[in-house]
Amino acid sequence: MKRLHIIYSGMVQGVGFRFTAKRLANDLELSGWVRNNRDRTVEIVCEGSEDKLSEFLRKIEDSLAGYIRSKDVNWIESTGEFKDFSIKF
């Protein structure tokens, strides 16, 4: 199991980014969270198998490519602290 920590920048707020991330994460049975940050970025922390996390990254970028200007992706070891995937407000 792995953990992804991703920060997306661009026109990523107000376009359904969090809801798309939650739907994709739930479809792939990933756990973690997504939130809008004050600096107008979107942050995602999610855990699951490396294959499913890679698929999640691809699907996010396929779905929202027109809004993403850049991303910062970090792979680390899973902690197992999440039960499901949620949107933080």
Buried (B, 14 or more C-beta within 10 A) or exposed (E): EBBBBBBBBBEBBEBEBBEBBBBBBEEBEBBBBBBBBEEEBBBBBBBBBEEBBBBBBEBBEEBBEEBBEEBEEEEEEBEEEBEEBBEEE
